[in-house]
Amino acid sequence: QFSADLNGKWNGKQLILDEKFNWSDGEVQTRQWKIKKIDEHNYIGTAEDVVGEAKGFSYGSAFKFEYYLMVPFKGKNIKIKFDDWIFKQSDKIAINRATLSKFGFKVGELTVVFEKH
């Protein structure tokens, strides 16, 4: 289990999103996303532990984000594919449903509720 703090700044073309994850075992992870708007529905994103570029697609209240992330596992970093769907529920609530896969096989699922304070 974890708690997360997310802080973002949007200038109309690019979002700088700082993430901080506080895991129940005491581990703390941080990530800074740089997400650029390409056109009305398409985005690309980068972060230090993302392989290449993340691809984002936005339609209505749904946002899909696909990327490969280097994840620490048993003393090594392994490349995991993330397929995120983020659904805006209101101006203060969003739900993120992520499927994690390796070699095309699902290795995990994650559901996160984001609440704006």
N, C-alpha and C positions, 0 to 999 in steps of 0.2 A: 504494500500500500504506500501511497505517497500523497503529499500535498504539493501544489504548484503555484507559483506566482508568475504571471505574465504581464509584461508592460510593453506597449507598442506605441510607435509614433508614425503617423501616416501623413505624407506630404502631397497626396493626390496621384503620385506615380510609384512611390516605393514605401513599403512598411518595414521598419526596423522593429523586430519583435524579440525582446529579451525574455527567456524562459529560465526559471529556477525550479528544480524539482528537489523536494526534501523527502527522501525515502525513509520508511519506518526503521530500517537498520542503521540509520545515521548518515548514510551516503548522501551527498549533495551533488547534483549535476546542473550545469548551466549550458545554455545554447543561445546563440544570437542568430536569428534568421534575418536575411535581407530578401524581401519578396517584392518583385517588380511587376507592375501591371503592364501587360503587353498590349491588350486591347480590351474590349468590353467584357469578354468572358475568360480570358487566358492570362495566366500568371506564371512566372518562374521564380524559384527560390533557391538560395544557397545558405549553407551553414558549414561550420568547420568539420563536423562529423558526417555530413551528407556527401555521398559519392555523386559527383557531377551536379546536375541541377534537378531540383524538384519541379514537377509540373502541376499547376493548379488550374482548375476549371470552375467557374462560378455561374450558377443559373438560379435566379430567384433567391430563396433563402438557403440553398444548398451550395457547399463548396467541397470539391473533391481535390485531394492533394496526394500525389504519388511520388515516392522517393525511396532511395536506398540509403540506409543509415548504418554506420559502423557502430556495433553494439558490443560492449565488453561482456565476455563470457569465458569463465574458467581461465582467466589470465591472458586471454587473447581477444582481439577484436574480430567480430564476424559481420559480414554484410547481410543485412535483413531488409527485405522489401516491405515498406509501409504503404498501405492503401487506406487513406483517411477519408472519411465523410464527415463533414461538420455541418450541422443543421441549426440555423438560428431559430430559436423559439420565441424570443422577444428581444427588446433592446438590451436586456440584462442577462439573458440565458442563452447558451449554445451547448449543444451536445455533440461530442466527437466520438465516432465509432471507427476504430482502427482494426484492420486485419494485418497481421504480420506473417510473412512467408519466407521460406528459404527453399531454393530449387523448385519453386512452384507448389510446395506443400505448406499448408497453414501450420504455423508454429505457435500462434497466439492471437488473442483478441483483447482489445482494450476499449472500455467505454469511460469517457470522462465528461463530467458536467462542468461547464465554465460559468461562473457567476461574476458579473461586473459589479465592483464596489465603488 
